[in-house]
Amino acid sequence: MWKTDPVSSKDAFNRLKACAFDEAPLPTAVFRKENSEGLVFLGGNSEFDALVLGNGSLDEGPERELAVALTRLVNAALSATSNPPTVAVHLGDRLEAFRPRFRPFKVPDDPEEYLVVQLTALTEQDSAESDLHSTIRHLKDLLDNSTALMYVKDLDGRYLIANEYYAKRLGRSAESIIGHTDYDLFAEPIAEAYTKNDDLVIRTAESIAVEEPLAAIGGRIDPDEDSRWLSIKFPLQDDNGNPYALGAISTDITDLKRAERAARDAMHEAERANRSKDEFLSRMSHELRTPLNAILGFAQLLQNLPLSPEAAESAGHILDAGKHLLALVNDVLDITWIEAGAPGITTAAVPAIDPIHQALQLIRPLASASDIEIASDLHGALHRYILADTQRLRQVFLNLLGNAVKFNTAQGAVRVWCEEKADFLRFFIMDTGPGMDESDAQRLFKPFVRLSQSAEVEGSGLGLALSKRLVQEMGGDLGIEHTAPGEGSTFFVDMPLAPAPEENLLTPAPSAGAVTNADEHDATILYIEDTHANIRLVESIIAGMGGLHLITATSGKSGIAQAQTTSPQLVLLDLNLSDMSGVEVVKRLQQDERTRQVPVIILSADATPARIAELRGIGILDYITKPFEIDHFARTIRNAVARP
């Protein structure tokens, strides 16, 4: 039972209260409220003085720091609705944290308002609890402000935590998700997909990154197949490594999936367009060159017959016109092929002198007939190698040399030389023709541009444009070194230098004996072709060669049957047959033991480089493009049947 002792006087009791305040076991301070200045610190008890290490002036040391901190703290605490803030202050070399408790009071007969503040030092447990509350608050802020789904499920798939973004995507509150499973929230196919991935994480105790279907509002199946989450799912494990829950972060990657689909569709469309271009070029090559094969072939045969002068002249006109048309077709197909980006140029280290020397040998008869002198100095190309496609570079040189002859003056001259530069070899082709002004020179390399409109000079205006593109495809350049009216023109071709190959072996040409020995054998040749004019042409050529027996078939099926029964020494094969492709015929011949070793030469009007390279890769002996030179065709046949 409490016992009370009366105090003798009010003054004595007041002294007692003052003493009790000073001896209170907790640091205690008093503030006065002032409207103009806020709170004014008045002083504290002995515990407060001891806390701040002495009774120094309020303007100095940690006492002043604590007073300022407390003033700021109480102002904040007065407006706080819960969890009064703590104060941390440096006391000597340590940092102390306190939780304040305060109460306003008034003194009788004093209009001022006061606050008494009592400080409780935070223990380690108090600090830990405070840190935990702070961490939880920060984590909740992180979860609720994230634009990714974040959630935690127990081992039975019930949601323990779900952030606000998840709730928003489902069209419900976060609280309504807790305690439910995916089967409560989503359509069954979606729930099954989520649960399957969750089970994998729990079973393996390993994290996974997986794409998952994205549900529409309300958990329904989204009809857009690109609507996807990228989910990072991971196990939450105890100290023994056993999973006790599953955590996940899911990001909406729908826009990325749509972009991927668009890129994929664009790539497929580009591939389809390229295939269409390739098919068009192949078809055009076949359709244009096939009739030319008969025209040029029979014109060549006519020239070998004893004709009247008038008939011989007519045959010559047919042959010249056919060759001109063939050159035009080749140029159109070549430049279309290059612009379509089709493959076909294969570069390698080749002797620099070979392409230009071969072109000069071919052009000299034309120059001699036109009374044009050709002088060449190719010492700069000796013992040098360039990176080039020999056939294509020879084509370029032939075009430049042909122009230098055709567009020259009467009894003019052409000079050819080359010089080594830093990392390339420059070939020069100079003529004594009329030259060009600057405006003409700028138009020269555009397709279908012809500067000379003379009817005596044939051409399509494609040659230089095609030549420039071919050289660029080989990594070089073609241009005009100098030209001016009345001063002729000098063109240059730059080709990158290349190191010499380790082995530079020349394969000897077949000897004359090897070619002519075929005459001693009655070799059987099977020609599979469905165009009557082409069959008649080859029959006429073979008949004039002697020692060869030609049999024909007009379909792939009948041709295979004849090859199996007659065992020919050579098969000549057209690609575009009525019942099957020539490629299929080759495959069937190679699969049959009776015809596997029979060599096959393809005769085709498809001159696209990619097609030729493809067919050489399936094991054929050779590929001859229509129209063909009869002499070249005959040599190829002789060499083929003379093989051991």
C-alpha positions as CSV (number, residue, x, y, z in Angstrom):
1,M,0.0,0.0,0.0
2,W,1.2,3.4,-0.9
3,K,2.0,5.8,1.9
4,T,1.8,9.6,1.5
5,D,3.7,12.2,3.6
6,P,2.4,15.7,3.6
7,V,4.9,18.3,2.6
8,S,5.3,21.2,5.0
9,S,5.0,23.9,2.4
10,K,4.4,24.4,-1.3
11,D,7.8,25.9,-1.8
12,A,9.4,22.8,-0.3
13,F,7.4,20.6,-2.7
14,N,8.5,22.8,-5.6
15,R,12.1,22.4,-4.6
16,L,11.4,18.7,-4.4
17,K,10.0,18.6,-7.9
18,A,13.0,20.5,-9.2
19,C,15.3,18.1,-7.5
20,A,13.3,15.1,-8.9
21,F,13.6,16.6,-12.4
22,D,17.3,17.0,-12.1
23,E,17.8,13.5,-10.7
24,A,15.5,11.8,-13.2
25,P,17.2,8.6,-14.6
26,L,16.6,9.5,-18.2
27,P,18.1,12.5,-20.1
28,T,15.3,15.2,-20.0
29,A,15.2,18.6,-21.6
30,V,12.7,21.5,-21.5
31,F,11.7,23.7,-24.5
32,R,9.6,26.8,-24.8
33,K,7.3,27.4,-27.7
34,E,7.7,30.7,-29.4
35,N,5.6,31.6,-32.4
36,S,8.3,33.6,-34.1
37,E,11.2,31.2,-33.5
38,G,9.5,27.9,-33.1
39,L,11.1,26.0,-30.2
40,V,13.7,27.4,-27.8
41,F,15.9,25.0,-25.8
42,L,15.9,26.0,-22.1
43,G,18.1,23.3,-20.6
44,G,18.2,19.7,-19.3
45,N,18.7,17.6,-16.2
46,S,22.0,16.2,-14.9
47,E,21.5,13.0,-17.1
48,F,21.2,15.3,-20.1
49,D,24.3,17.2,-19.1
50,A,26.2,13.9,-18.5
51,L,25.0,12.7,-21.9
52,V,26.6,15.7,-23.7
53,L,29.8,15.3,-21.6
54,G,29.7,18.3,-19.4
55,N,28.0,21.6,-18.7
56,G,29.6,23.7,-21.5
57,S,28.0,26.6,-23.3
58,L,25.0,25.8,-25.5
59,D,26.9,27.4,-28.3
60,E,29.7,24.9,-28.2
61,G,30.4,21.2,-28.6
62,P,28.0,18.3,-28.7
63,E,25.6,19.9,-26.3
64,R,24.8,22.5,-28.9
65,E,24.6,19.8,-31.6
66,L,22.1,17.8,-29.5
67,A,20.1,20.9,-28.7
68,V,19.8,21.8,-32.4
69,A,19.0,18.2,-33.3
70,L,16.4,17.9,-30.6
71,T,14.8,21.2,-31.7
72,R,14.5,19.9,-35.3
73,L,13.3,16.5,-34.0
74,V,10.5,17.8,-31.8
75,N,9.3,20.0,-34.6
76,A,9.1,16.9,-36.8
77,A,7.6,14.8,-34.1
78,L,4.8,17.3,-33.5
79,S,3.5,16.8,-37.0
80,A,4.1,13.0,-37.1
81,T,1.1,10.7,-36.9
82,S,3.0,7.5,-35.9
83,N,6.5,6.1,-35.4
84,P,8.1,9.2,-33.9
85,P,11.4,9.9,-35.5
86,T,14.7,9.2,-33.8
87,V,17.6,11.5,-33.3
88,A,21.3,10.5,-33.9
89,V,24.1,12.7,-32.6
90,H,27.9,12.5,-32.5
91,L,29.1,12.3,-28.9
92,G,32.8,12.4,-28.9
93,D,34.0,9.6,-31.3
94,R,30.7,7.7,-31.3
95,L,27.2,8.1,-32.8
96,E,24.3,7.6,-30.5
97,A,20.7,7.1,-31.4
98,F,17.7,8.1,-29.2
99,R,13.9,7.9,-29.3
100,P,12.2,10.9,-27.8
101,R,9.1,11.1,-25.7
102,F,7.6,14.6,-25.2
103,R,4.7,16.3,-23.5
104,P,3.5,19.9,-23.6
105,F,2.8,21.6,-20.3
106,K,2.0,25.1,-18.9
107,V,3.2,26.8,-15.7
108,P,0.5,28.6,-13.5
109,D,0.4,32.3,-14.0
110,D,2.7,32.0,-17.0
111,P,1.3,32.5,-20.5
112,E,4.1,30.6,-22.2
113,E,3.8,27.0,-23.5
114,Y,6.5,24.5,-22.8
115,L,7.6,21.0,-23.8
116,V,9.4,18.4,-21.7
117,V,11.3,15.9,-23.8
118,Q,12.7,12.6,-22.4
119,L,15.3,10.6,-24.4
120,T,15.5,6.8,-24.4
121,A,18.7,5.4,-25.8
122,L,18.1,2.8,-28.5
123,T,19.4,-0.7,-27.7
124,E,20.8,-3.0,-30.4
125,Q,17.5,-4.8,-30.5
126,D,15.7,-1.5,-30.9
127,S,18.0,-0.5,-33.7
128,A,17.5,-3.9,-35.4
129,E,13.7,-3.5,-35.1
130,S,14.0,0.0,-36.5
131,D,16.2,-1.2,-39.4
132,L,13.8,-4.0,-40.1
133,H,10.8,-1.7,-40.3
134,S,12.8,0.6,-42.5
135,T,14.0,-2.2,-44.8
136,I,10.4,-3.6,-45.0
137,R,9.2,-0.1,-45.9
138,H,11.9,0.3,-48.6
139,L,11.2,-3.1,-50.0
140,K,7.5,-2.4,-50.2
141,D,8.2,0.9,-51.9
142,L,10.5,-1.0,-54.4
143,L,7.9,-3.6,-55.1
144,D,5.0,-1.3,-55.5
145,N,6.8,1.2,-57.7
146,S,8.4,-1.4,-60.0
147,T,7.1,-1.8,-63.6
148,A,7.8,-5.6,-63.4
149,L,5.7,-8.2,-61.8
150,M,7.2,-9.2,-58.5
151,Y,5.8,-12.0,-56.3
152,V,6.5,-14.8,-53.9
153,K,4.7,-18.1,-53.7
154,D,4.8,-20.9,-51.1
155,L,5.5,-24.5,-52.0
156,D,1.8,-25.1,-52.7
157,G,1.7,-22.2,-55.2
158,R,-0.2,-19.8,-53.0
159,Y,0.8,-16.2,-53.3
160,L,2.5,-14.7,-50.2
161,I,3.5,-11.4,-51.8
162,A,2.4,-9.6,-54.9
163,N,3.3,-6.1,-55.9
164,E,0.9,-3.4,-57.0
165,Y,1.9,-3.7,-60.7
166,Y,0.9,-7.3,-60.6
167,A,-2.4,-6.4,-59.1
168,K,-2.9,-3.7,-61.7
169,R,-2.2,-6.1,-64.6
170,L,-4.8,-8.5,-63.2
171,G,-7.4,-5.8,-62.6
172,R,-7.7,-6.5,-58.9
173,S,-6.1,-5.5,-55.5
174,A,-2.8,-6.9,-54.2
175,E,-4.6,-8.1,-51.1
176,S,-7.1,-10.1,-53.1
177,I,-4.2,-12.1,-54.7
178,I,-2.6,-13.2,-51.5
179,G,-3.5,-16.8,-50.5
180,H,-4.7,-17.7,-54.0
181,T,-3.0,-19.9,-56.6
182,D,-2.6,-19.4,-60.3
183,Y,-5.6,-21.6,-61.0
184,D,-7.8,-19.2,-59.0
185,L,-6.5,-16.2,-61.0
186,F,-5.9,-17.3,-64.6
187,A,-7.3,-19.4,-67.4
188,E,-6.3,-23.0,-67.0
189,P,-3.8,-23.1,-69.9
190,I,-2.0,-20.1,-68.5
191,A,-2.1,-21.5,-64.9
192,E,-0.6,-24.8,-66.1
193,A,2.2,-23.1,-67.9
194,Y,3.1,-21.0,-64.8
195,T,2.8,-24.0,-62.4
196,K,5.0,-26.2,-64.6
197,N,7.8,-23.7,-64.5
198,D,7.3,-23.2,-60.7
199,D,7.6,-26.9,-60.1
200,L,10.8,-27.1,-62.1
201,V,12.4,-24.4,-59.9
202,I,11.3,-26.1,-56.6
203,R,12.3,-29.5,-57.8
204,T,15.8,-28.5,-59.0
205,A,16.4,-25.7,-56.5
206,E,17.8,-23.7,-59.4
207,S,16.9,-20.4,-61.0
208,I,15.4,-20.3,-64.6
209,A,14.7,-17.6,-67.2
210,V,11.7,-18.6,-69.2
211,E,9.2,-17.0,-71.5
212,E,5.6,-17.3,-70.3
213,P,2.2,-16.4,-71.8
214,L,0.9,-13.0,-70.8
215,A,-2.6,-13.0,-69.6
216,A,-5.2,-10.3,-70.5
217,I,-7.0,-8.3,-67.8
218,G,-8.9,-10.7,-65.6
219,G,-6.6,-13.6,-66.3
220,R,-8.0,-14.4,-69.7
221,I,-5.9,-15.8,-72.5
222,D,-4.5,-13.0,-74.7
223,P,-5.2,-13.8,-78.3
224,D,-2.0,-12.1,-79.4
225,E,0.6,-14.8,-79.5
226,D,3.4,-12.3,-79.1
227,S,2.1,-11.3,-75.6
228,R,4.8,-12.7,-73.4
229,W,6.5,-12.4,-70.0
230,L,10.2,-13.0,-69.5
231,S,10.2,-14.5,-66.1
232,I,13.2,-14.9,-63.8
233,K,12.1,-17.6,-61.2
234,F,14.3,-18.5,-58.3
235,P,14.0,-20.6,-55.1
236,L,14.1,-19.1,-51.6
237,Q,16.1,-21.5,-49.5
238,D,16.7,-22.1,-45.8
239,D,20.2,-22.5,-44.2
240,N,20.2,-26.1,-45.4
241,G,19.6,-25.2,-49.0
242,N,16.0,-26.5,-49.0
243,P,13.5,-24.3,-50.9
244,Y,10.7,-22.9,-48.7
245,A,9.2,-20.5,-51.3
246,L,9.6,-19.3,-54.8
247,G,10.3,-15.8,-55.9
248,A,9.9,-14.3,-59.4
249,I,10.3,-11.2,-61.4
250,S,8.5,-11.0,-64.7
251,T,9.0,-8.3,-67.4
252,D,6.6,-7.6,-70.3
253,I,8.5,-8.4,-73.5
254,T,5.5,-8.1,-75.9
255,D,6.9,-5.2,-77.8
256,L,10.3,-7.0,-78.2
257,K,8.5,-10.1,-79.4
258,R,6.5,-8.1,-81.9
259,A,9.8,-6.4,-83.1
260,E,11.4,-9.8,-83.5
261,R,8.4,-11.1,-85.5
262,A,8.5,-8.0,-87.7
263,A,12.3,-8.5,-88.3
264,R,11.7,-12.2,-89.0
265,D,8.9,-11.5,-91.4
266,A,11.0,-8.8,-93.1
267,M,13.9,-11.3,-93.4
268,H,11.7,-14.0,-94.9
269,E,10.2,-11.4,-97.3
270,A,13.7,-10.4,-98.4
271,E,14.7,-14.0,-98.8
272,R,11.5,-14.6,-100.9
273,A,12.3,-11.6,-103.0
274,N,15.9,-12.8,-103.5
275,R,14.6,-16.2,-104.5
276,S,12.2,-14.6,-106.9
277,K,15.0,-12.6,-108.4
278,D,17.2,-15.6,-108.8
279,E,14.4,-17.6,-110.4
280,F,13.6,-14.7,-112.7
281,L,17.2,-14.4,-113.8
282,S,17.5,-18.1,-114.3
283,R,14.3,-18.2,-116.3
284,M,15.2,-15.2,-118.4
285,S,18.7,-16.6,-119.1
286,H,17.1,-19.9,-120.2
287,E,14.3,-18.3,-122.3
288,L,16.7,-15.8,-124.1
289,R,19.7,-18.0,-124.6
290,T,17.9,-21.2,-125.7
291,P,16.7,-19.8,-129.1
292,L,20.1,-18.1,-129.6
293,N,21.8,-21.5,-129.2
294,A,20.0,-22.8,-132.3
295,I,20.6,-19.5,-134.3
296,L,24.3,-19.3,-133.5
297,G,24.9,-23.0,-133.7
298,F,23.4,-23.5,-137.2
299,A,25.0,-20.3,-138.4
300,Q,28.4,-21.8,-137.4
301,L,27.5,-25.0,-139.2
302,L,26.6,-23.1,-142.3
303,Q,29.9,-21.4,-142.4
304,N,31.6,-24.8,-142.5
305,L,29.7,-25.8,-145.6
306,P,30.6,-25.0,-149.2
307,L,28.2,-22.0,-149.8
308,S,27.9,-19.5,-152.5
309,P,29.4,-16.1,-151.8
310,E,25.9,-14.6,-151.2
311,A,24.9,-17.5,-148.9
312,A,28.2,-17.3,-147.0
313,E,27.7,-13.6,-146.5
314,S,24.2,-14.1,-145.2
315,A,25.4,-16.8,-142.8
316,G,28.0,-14.3,-141.6
317,H,25.4,-11.6,-141.0
318,I,23.3,-14.1,-139.0
319,L,26.2,-15.1,-136.9
320,D,27.3,-11.5,-136.3
321,A,23.8,-10.4,-135.4
322,G,23.4,-13.4,-133.1
323,K,26.6,-12.7,-131.3
324,H,25.6,-9.0,-130.9
325,L,22.3,-10.1,-129.4
326,L,24.0,-12.6,-127.2
327,A,26.4,-9.9,-125.9
328,L,23.4,-7.7,-125.1
329,V,21.6,-10.5,-123.3
330,N,24.7,-11.3,-121.3
331,D,25.2,-7.7,-120.3
332,V,21.6,-7.2,-119.2
333,L,21.6,-10.5,-117.2
334,D,25.0,-9.7,-115.7
335,I,24.1,-6.2,-114.4
336,T,20.7,-7.4,-113.2
337,W,22.5,-10.3,-111.4
338,I,24.9,-7.8,-109.7
339,E,22.1,-5.4,-108.7
340,A,20.1,-8.3,-107.2
341,G,23.1,-9.1,-105.0
342,A,23.4,-12.6,-106.4
343,P,26.7,-14.4,-105.6
344,G,29.0,-15.6,-108.4
345,I,32.3,-13.7,-108.3
346,T,35.0,-15.8,-106.7
347,T,38.3,-14.0,-106.1
348,A,41.7,-15.6,-105.7
349,A,45.3,-14.7,-106.0
350,V,46.0,-14.8,-109.7
351,P,49.0,-13.7,-111.8
352,A,48.4,-10.1,-112.7
353,I,49.5,-10.5,-116.2
354,D,47.1,-13.3,-117.2
355,P,43.7,-11.5,-117.6
356,I,45.1,-8.5,-119.5
357,H,47.4,-10.7,-121.7
358,Q,44.5,-13.0,-122.6
359,A,42.3,-10.0,-123.4
360,L,44.9,-8.5,-125.6
361,Q,45.3,-11.7,-127.5
362,L,41.6,-11.8,-128.1
363,I,41.3,-8.2,-129.2
364,R,44.3,-8.0,-131.6
365,P,42.4,-9.5,-134.6
366,L,39.6,-6.9,-134.2
367,A,42.2,-4.1,-133.9
368,S,44.1,-5.4,-137.0
369,A,40.9,-5.5,-139.0
370,S,40.2,-1.9,-138.0
371,D,43.8,-0.7,-138.7
372,I,44.3,0.2,-135.1
373,E,47.8,-0.4,-133.6
374,I,48.0,-1.9,-130.1
375,A,51.2,-1.4,-128.0
376,S,51.6,-2.9,-124.6
377,D,54.2,-2.8,-121.8
378,L,53.2,-5.3,-119.1
379,H,56.5,-5.4,-117.2
380,G,54.8,-3.8,-114.2
381,A,52.5,-6.9,-113.9
382,L,55.3,-9.5,-114.1
383,H,55.8,-11.6,-110.9
384,R,52.8,-9.7,-109.3
385,Y,49.6,-11.3,-108.0
386,I,46.2,-9.6,-107.7
387,L,43.0,-10.6,-106.0
388,A,40.5,-11.2,-108.8
389,D,38.1,-13.4,-110.7
390,T,40.1,-14.1,-113.8
391,Q,37.2,-14.7,-116.1
392,R,35.4,-11.5,-114.9
393,L,38.5,-9.3,-115.0
394,R,39.2,-10.6,-118.6
395,Q,35.7,-9.6,-119.5
396,V,36.3,-6.1,-118.1
397,F,39.6,-5.7,-120.1
398,L,37.9,-7.0,-123.2
399,N,35.2,-4.3,-122.9
400,L,37.7,-1.5,-122.3
401,L,40.0,-2.7,-125.2
402,G,37.0,-3.2,-127.5
403,N,35.8,0.4,-126.8
404,A,39.3,1.7,-127.4
405,V,39.3,0.0,-130.8
406,K,35.7,0.8,-131.8
407,F,35.7,4.4,-130.7
408,N,39.2,5.3,-132.1
409,T,40.2,7.4,-135.0
410,A,41.3,6.0,-138.4
411,Q,44.7,4.4,-138.1
412,G,44.6,5.2,-134.4
413,A,46.5,3.5,-131.6
414,V,45.8,1.9,-128.2
415,R,48.5,1.7,-125.5
416,V,48.3,-0.5,-122.5
417,W,50.6,-0.5,-119.4
418,C,50.5,-0.9,-115.7
419,E,52.1,0.5,-112.5
420,E,52.4,-0.7,-109.0
421,K,50.9,1.6,-106.3
422,A,50.9,1.3,-102.5
423,D,48.6,-1.8,-102.2
424,F,47.2,-2.2,-105.7
425,L,48.2,-2.6,-109.3
426,R,46.9,0.1,-111.7
427,F,46.3,-0.9,-115.4
428,F,46.1,1.9,-118.0
429,I,44.3,1.7,-121.3
430,M,44.8,4.7,-123.5
431,D,43.3,5.4,-126.9
432,T,43.7,8.1,-129.6
433,G,40.0,8.5,-130.1
434,P,38.0,11.8,-130.0
435,G,38.0,12.1,-126.2
436,M,35.1,13.5,-124.1
437,D,34.2,16.7,-122.3
438,E,33.5,16.7,-118.6
439,S,29.7,16.3,-118.8
440,D,30.0,13.2,-121.0
441,A,32.7,11.7,-118.7
442,Q,30.3,12.0,-115.7
443,R,27.6,10.1,-117.5
444,L,29.8,7.4,-118.9
445,F,29.4,4.8,-116.2
446,K,25.6,5.0,-116.0
447,P,23.6,2.0,-117.5
448,F,22.3,2.4,-121.0
449,V,24.2,5.6,-121.7
450,R,25.9,5.6,-125.2
451,L,27.9,8.7,-126.1
452,S,28.4,7.7,-129.7
453,Q,25.2,7.4,-131.6
454,S,26.9,6.2,-134.7
455,A,25.0,3.3,-136.4
456,E,28.3,1.7,-137.3
457,V,29.2,1.1,-133.6
458,E,27.0,-1.5,-132.0
459,G,26.4,-1.6,-128.2
460,S,23.9,-1.4,-125.5
461,G,25.5,1.2,-123.3
462,L,25.8,-1.4,-120.5
463,G,29.4,-2.4,-120.9
464,L,31.2,0.3,-118.8
465,A,28.5,0.3,-116.1
466,L,28.8,-3.4,-115.9
467,S,32.6,-3.4,-115.9
468,K,32.7,-0.9,-113.1
469,R,30.3,-2.9,-111.0
470,L,32.3,-6.1,-111.6
471,V,35.6,-4.5,-110.7
472,Q,34.0,-3.0,-107.5
473,E,32.7,-6.5,-106.6
474,M,36.3,-7.8,-106.8
475,G,37.5,-5.0,-104.4
476,G,39.0,-2.7,-107.1
477,D,38.0,0.4,-109.0
478,L,37.6,1.6,-112.6
479,G,37.6,5.2,-113.8
480,I,38.9,7.8,-116.2
481,E,42.5,8.9,-115.7
482,H,42.3,11.6,-118.4
483,T,40.0,12.7,-121.3
484,A,39.4,15.8,-123.2
485,P,37.9,16.6,-126.7
486,G,40.6,15.9,-129.3
487,E,43.0,14.3,-126.8
488,G,41.7,10.7,-126.6
489,S,40.9,8.9,-123.3
490,T,42.8,7.0,-120.7
491,F,41.0,4.6,-118.4
492,F,42.4,2.9,-115.3
493,V,41.6,-0.3,-113.5
494,D,42.8,-0.8,-109.9
495,M,43.1,-4.3,-108.5
496,P,44.3,-5.1,-105.0
497,L,47.7,-6.8,-104.8
498,A,47.8,-10.3,-103.2
499,P,50.7,-12.4,-101.9
500,A,51.8,-15.2,-104.2
501,P,50.2,-18.6,-103.6
502,E,52.4,-21.1,-101.8
503,E,52.1,-23.5,-104.7
504,N,51.8,-22.1,-108.2
505,L,51.4,-25.2,-110.3
506,L,50.0,-25.0,-113.8
507,T,47.8,-27.9,-115.0
508,P,49.0,-28.8,-118.5
509,A,46.4,-28.7,-121.3
510,P,45.4,-32.0,-122.7
511,S,47.9,-33.1,-125.4
512,A,46.8,-33.3,-129.0
513,G,47.1,-37.0,-128.9
514,A,44.8,-37.2,-125.9
515,V,42.1,-35.3,-127.8
516,T,42.4,-37.0,-131.1
517,N,42.6,-40.5,-129.7
518,A,38.8,-40.4,-129.3
519,D,38.5,-40.8,-133.1
520,E,39.8,-44.4,-132.6
521,H,36.9,-45.3,-130.4
522,D,33.2,-45.7,-131.3
523,A,32.0,-43.9,-128.1
524,T,28.3,-43.7,-127.3
525,I,27.0,-40.3,-126.1
526,L,23.5,-40.0,-124.7
527,Y,21.9,-36.5,-125.2
528,I,18.8,-35.9,-123.0
529,E,17.0,-32.8,-124.4
530,D,13.4,-31.9,-125.1
531,T,14.0,-29.0,-127.6
532,H,14.1,-30.4,-131.2
533,A,16.3,-27.6,-132.6
534,N,18.9,-28.2,-130.0
535,I,18.9,-32.0,-130.7
536,R,19.3,-31.4,-134.4
537,L,22.2,-29.0,-133.7
538,V,24.1,-31.5,-131.5
539,E,23.4,-34.3,-134.0
540,S,25.0,-32.3,-136.8
541,I,28.1,-31.4,-134.7
542,I,28.6,-35.0,-133.5
543,A,28.1,-36.3,-137.0
544,G,30.9,-34.1,-138.2
545,M,33.3,-35.2,-135.5
546,G,33.6,-38.9,-136.4
547,G,34.1,-41.9,-134.2
548,L,31.1,-41.0,-132.0
549,H,27.6,-42.4,-131.8
550,L,24.8,-40.2,-130.5
551,I,21.6,-41.4,-129.0
552,T,18.9,-39.1,-127.7
553,A,16.0,-39.0,-125.2
554,T,13.4,-36.3,-124.9
555,S,12.5,-36.7,-121.2
556,G,14.3,-37.3,-118.0
557,K,12.5,-40.7,-117.4
558,S,13.4,-42.1,-120.8
559,G,16.9,-40.7,-120.6
560,I,17.6,-42.6,-117.3
561,A,16.2,-45.8,-118.8
562,Q,18.4,-45.5,-121.9
563,A,21.5,-44.8,-119.7
564,Q,20.8,-47.9,-117.7
565,T,20.5,-50.1,-120.8
566,T,23.1,-48.7,-123.2
567,S,25.9,-47.8,-120.7
568,P,27.0,-44.6,-122.6
569,Q,30.5,-43.2,-122.2
570,L,29.1,-39.7,-121.7
571,V,25.7,-38.1,-120.9
572,L,24.8,-34.6,-122.3
573,L,22.0,-33.2,-120.2
574,D,19.6,-30.3,-120.4
575,L,18.4,-28.8,-117.1
576,N,14.9,-27.8,-118.0
577,L,13.2,-31.0,-119.1
578,S,9.4,-31.4,-119.3
579,D,9.0,-34.2,-116.7
580,M,11.8,-33.6,-114.2
581,S,14.7,-31.3,-113.6
582,G,18.2,-32.1,-114.8
583,V,19.4,-32.1,-111.2
584,E,17.0,-34.9,-110.4
585,V,18.3,-36.9,-113.4
586,V,21.9,-36.5,-112.2
587,K,20.9,-37.7,-108.7
588,R,19.1,-40.8,-110.1
589,L,22.0,-41.6,-112.3
590,Q,24.4,-41.4,-109.4
591,Q,22.2,-43.6,-107.2
592,D,22.1,-46.5,-109.8
593,E,25.1,-48.9,-109.8
594,R,24.9,-49.2,-113.6
595,T,25.2,-45.4,-114.3
596,R,27.1,-44.1,-111.2
597,Q,30.4,-43.8,-113.1
598,V,29.0,-42.2,-116.3
599,P,30.3,-38.6,-116.6
600,V,27.6,-36.0,-117.1
601,I,28.0,-32.7,-118.9
602,I,25.2,-30.2,-118.5
603,L,24.2,-28.1,-121.5
604,S,22.0,-25.2,-120.3
605,A,21.0,-21.7,-121.2
606,D,21.0,-20.8,-117.5
607,A,24.2,-18.9,-117.2
608,T,23.7,-17.4,-113.7
609,P,26.9,-17.9,-111.7
610,A,25.2,-19.2,-108.6
611,R,23.4,-21.9,-110.6
612,I,26.6,-23.0,-112.3
613,A,28.4,-23.2,-108.9
614,E,25.6,-25.1,-107.4
615,L,25.6,-27.7,-110.2
616,R,29.3,-28.1,-110.2
617,G,29.0,-29.1,-106.6
618,I,26.8,-32.2,-107.2
619,G,29.5,-34.1,-109.1
620,I,29.0,-33.3,-112.8
621,L,32.0,-33.3,-115.2
622,D,31.4,-30.0,-116.8
623,Y,28.9,-27.2,-117.5
624,I,28.5,-25.7,-121.0
625,T,26.3,-22.6,-121.3
626,K,24.1,-22.2,-124.4
627,P,24.8,-20.7,-126.9
628,F,28.2,-22.3,-127.2
629,E,31.1,-22.1,-129.7
630,I,31.1,-25.3,-131.7
631,D,34.9,-25.7,-131.5
632,H,34.8,-25.4,-127.7
633,F,32.0,-27.8,-127.5
634,A,33.8,-30.3,-129.7
635,R,37.0,-30.1,-127.7
636,T,35.1,-30.6,-124.4
637,I,33.3,-33.7,-125.9
638,R,36.6,-35.2,-127.1
639,N,38.3,-34.7,-123.8
640,A,35.4,-36.2,-121.9
641,V,35.3,-39.5,-123.9
642,A,39.1,-39.7,-123.9
643,R,39.1,-39.9,-120.1
644,P,40.3,-43.3,-118.8
